Amino acid sequence: MAVDVTPGTTFVAGTPRPLFSLTGYRSARNRQQYDVAPGDRRFLMIREPDDAGPGTVVYVENWFAELQAKVRAAAKQGRARLDPPGTHLHLGAGKLEPLMD
């Protein structure tokens, strides 16, 4: 919302009005759905997807244990290198960190 403020010795606020339309942007009752960019001149907001179809959610249990097993297998084959004591993983020129044992 925006409001005009009249300068003077007493505070006088005008009638509140929408600053911009929220049509097409995600909304929620229990949390903020925007952020203000540095400089306070822009907003970052979540836009609803263009298609109305259902999205896909992939739920993976114990994913970290599976990742560790795959990394160790790749390290044994020489396709990855674990730095002692296993805190960093190197895959070619890239690096993922941290990797916990």
N, C-alpha and C positions, 0 to 999 in steps of 0.2 A: 504494500500500500504506500501511497505517497500523499503528502499534504502540503499545501502552501502555507508558509509562515510569514506573517507580517512583522517586519522589524519595528522595534519601538521599546518603550520602557516597560510595557506589559506584554506577556506572551499571548499571541493571538494565532490560533491554528485554523486553517480552512477546513473544508469538507474532505474527508479521506476518499481516495479514488485508487483504482488498481494502477500500479506502475506499468505493468504489461500483462498480456494474456498468458494464462497458464495452460491453455488448451494444448494437449499433446504431450504434456510433461507429467512425470510420475508424482503422485502425492501420497502422503501418509499422515496419520493422526498422531503417531507416537514418536516421530523423529523428524529432524530437519532433512529436507530433500534438496538442499542447495548449499552452495558455499560462495563466499565472496572472494574474487580474485585479488591478488596483491594490487594495491593502488585504489581499491574500493570503487572501481568504475565498471566492473563486469561481474556477472553471476555465472556459476557453473551449476548446471541442472541436469537431471537425468530425463532423457526423452523416451517416451514409450516407443516400442518397436513399430515399424510401419505395418508389418503383417499382423493379423489378429490371431494367427495360429498358435497352438501351444508350443512352448519351448521344451528343451530337453535338459534334464538334470541327471547327472551321473553321480551316484553315491558310491564311494570306495571306502571300505573299512580296512584298517591296518595298512594304509598306503605307504607309510614311512618304512615299515618292516619290509614290504615288497620292494621299495626303492633301494633299501640297503642291500638286499639279496641280489638285485640286478646289478648294482654297482660293484659289489664284490665279485660277481661272476664276470663282469666286463673287465675288471682289473686283472683277474687271473688269466684272461685271454689277451691281455696287453692292449685292450681298447680303451682303458681308462687308468688313471693313476690316483691312488689315495695317498695324500701326504700324511706322514706319521704325525700324530697318532690317529689318523682318520678324520681330521677336521675339515679338510678341503678335498674336493673332487675335481680333477682335471679331465676334460673330454676334448681332445685335440687342442685347439687354441682357446677354447672357452673354459669358463670356470664357474662352478656352482658352489656357493658357500652358505652357511656352514653345513657339514655333514656330521651328525652326531652318531656315536657308537652306542 
